[in-house]
Amino acid sequence: ALPIFRFINAGKGSRYASEELSFAGLLLRQDEPMNCQQGSCQPHWPMRLQVQSVATRRFDARGIAQGLPLNQLAQGSCRLSGTTLWCEARDGWGLRWSANAQLRPLDPAAPAAGKTN
């Protein structure tokens, strides 16, 4: 399976996604996603992805996908380092696709998605 980094944009005034941009590709040979020793694994930073395709998808106000993702061959890279994710690629038409995000750890005290107390 190809690693995929997805960027999801929530619509204004909506708790649902309005757009999704995905970058898919191969991990660079020297990068291993996890460093495991004696049964304990930790992410290995930085993680770099050689982008081979990008995909976009739109959602309606209810969060329902408006058709299948639009996939395009592309060349570029992604880098995940600590709490920063950055991706950039160009498709066959020369269009540039880029996205970045600051990641934060999940709050273990927060209820799981879809669950209420």
N, C-alpha and C positions, 0 to 999 in steps of 0.2 A: 504494500500500500504506500502511496505517495504521502509524505507529510503535507499538511495543509494548514496555513495560517489564515483565519477568517477575521475580518473586521466588520462589525455590525453596528449600524447607525440607527439609533432610536428616532422615531419621528417626533416632531414638536408636539408636545401635549399628549403624547401617546406612550404607553409603556411597552409597546410592541416595536419590533424592528421595521424600518422603512426601506433600508438598503443593506446589501451585503456585498463585500468585495473580498474575494478569496485568491490567495497565491498558493500554487501547488508546485512541487518540484522534488528534488533529491537533496538529502543531506550531503554536504561536502565530505569527501572520503576521510579526511582527518578528524572530522567531528563525530563524536559518539554522543547521543543524546543523554545517556545516563552513565554515571561513574559508580560502579557497584563493587563493594568489598565486604566480604563475610555476611552476605545477605542483606546489607543495607545499601540503598541506592540514593544518590543525590543528582540533581541536574548538573550537566557538564556545560559550563559557560565559556565562551559564547557558543550558541548554536547557530550555524549558518546554513541557509537553504539556497540552492541554485534553482531559481524559478524557471519553470517550463511552460506554465499556463496561468492565466488569470481568468476569473469568472465573476460576473455581476448578477445580482438578482434583486428584484423589487418586491415589496410587500404592501398590501392594502392596510387601511386603518385598523383592521382586526388582527393583523399579523399573519395573514394568509398569503403565501407566495403567489405572485402573479406570473405563473408559468415556470418553465425550467430555467436554470441558470444559463446565462450566455457565456460560453467558454471560448477562449481564444488562446492560440499558441503565443508565447511571450518568452523573452529572455531578460533575466535580471537576478536580483538577490534579495534575501531577507536575512535579518540578523536579530537574534533574541539574546539579549545580554542583561542578566539580572531582571530589572523591572521595565526594560525598554524593548519594544518590538518595532522594527522598522523594515519596510519592504518597498522595493522600487523595481519596475520592469517596463519594457517597451514591447508592444505587440507588433505584428507583421506590417501594420499600416504606419508605424512610427509613433503611435500614440503612447504617451507616458502614463503609467499607473503608479501611484504611490500612496502609502498610508503609514501612519505611525501611531503608537499607543503607549501610554504609561500603564503598566499593570500593577495591581495591588493584590495582596494576599486575600483569600476568602476569610471572612470572619467565622470562626468555628462555632460561635454562639448564635449566628443567624440561622433562622429556620430554612430547611431545604426548600428549593423551588417547588411551588405547588402545594406545600404543606402548610397547614394552619394549626395553631394550638387551640 
